[in-house]
Amino acid sequence: MRSILLFITFFIMMFIDFSFANFSPFTLFGIEVYFVPKLVFMMLLLVSIYFGLSYGMFFSIVFGILLDIYIGTVYGIHLFGFVAFIIFMHTAFRVFYRDQVGLFFVVIVNTFLFDFFIYGIYKLINFTNLPVFDYIALRGIPSLLLNALLYIPLLFIVLVLRKIRKNVFVKQL
Amino acid sequence: MNFFSKNRMILIIFSVILLILMIGFSVSDRTYTTKAEMFVGDSVASSQKAIGGPFNVIGSIFGPSKKEKELEAKLDMLPQLEADVKRLEEENNKLKEALDVSSKLDYETINARVISRSPDQWLNSFTIDKGTKDGISEGMAVTTPKGLIGVVKRANGSSSFVELITTDSAKKNISVEIHNGDKKHYGTIENYDEDTNTLVVGNIVNDGKIKEGSKVYTSGLTSIFPEGIIVGEVVDTENDSYGLSQNANVKMESDTNDLDMIFVIKQDPKTAEDDK
């Protein structure tokens, strides 16, 4: 039951991510500012903490492949990025997510780094020529703020999902 | 996880190699869509249509209806139709002189709706609700009512993935002609200048100054694009470092941020074969 609900929630988060592309970029003072939500990625990080690394890995692979094929011009970025960042977080930030504030920073910093990783790859294969400073000011920081806002309802959803028993169907029988 | 901690280095190297291979595969010049890509693309697109359905119903109650939108889009297409008429007239005159030349302007359009934009917002690509079942195939030109906007990169059964011509991988072999008064200059779309928001058309033979405001159309010389699709108008020109050719900055007619109804240009197979 829990896995099915998790899967559906991931799908919904994916479509919320998609729907933001209809509003963003905003033109502020004649400059285009990008607000890019990373709900799927943040949820993957939270799931890997609250449900276990194996859950995180499984959904990383499934949604990495889905996103790569559906929206990707360059394959492998999401698949590799999701898996690598979950392992990176569990190795490098293990100490920090003991309390809620620490966890918040871990997730937000990782989300920023993940977007920067995608930027790095696109820059490397010459798909974008946006300077690093412009990237941080016009995309990195606004997205960071948006994701910080979205984090709170997302954490709530993950905590609710966590309370749902794994074997609800078996118990009823 | 024990396996991972023991063979960490091997796994990391293997993953990096895999990533490089996948990037290599995706940026390669292929003109087909694999069955697996079709399946995944279609299943996500159809679930998105299902989730977006209720919102569209609400939107149609408060906003303009689908039919009104289509009519509006058709009205916006008038400049393209006028351009076609002008070109047909010119071609007709030429045909009178040489009767055995077939028309390159025969094409039909397929109406489609944008169902999702790329959420990472890097490449500004999008997915439309028509696919191979409706006659769409890879490499076809995609236009808004105002002008050329992109190329079909992957065609699934009932959805397709479109890349804007502002994206690096989409611009290969798009040959254009600039109508400078009675004179025509030919060139190819080289890249997109993000600072000035213009397309850079290069390789234009330096035989006279191109006026600002000259209209730019697809030439139909390379790729399967038909002739005469509006691309935009010239903002300014500059000579290259040797002075042999010049580059033109072209402002696109279409707004890439505001896409809803689009048209896929389906070239008449007979004339497409003639081009090859």
Interface residues (C-beta under 8 A of the other chain):
Chain A: F11 I12 M14 F15 D17 F18 F20 A21 N22 S24 P25 Y34 V36 P37 L53 I65 L66 D68 I69 Y70 I71 G72 T73 V74 Y75 G76 I77 L79 F80 V83 A84 I87 I118 Y119 I121 Y122 I125 N126 F127 T128 N129 L130
Chain B: M1 F4 S15 L18 L19 L21 M22 I23 F25 S26 V27 A36 E37 V40 G41 V44 A45 S47 Q48 I51 G52 S116 R117 S118 P119 D120 Q121 W122 L123 S125 T127 K153 F161 E163 T167 D168 S169 E194 N257
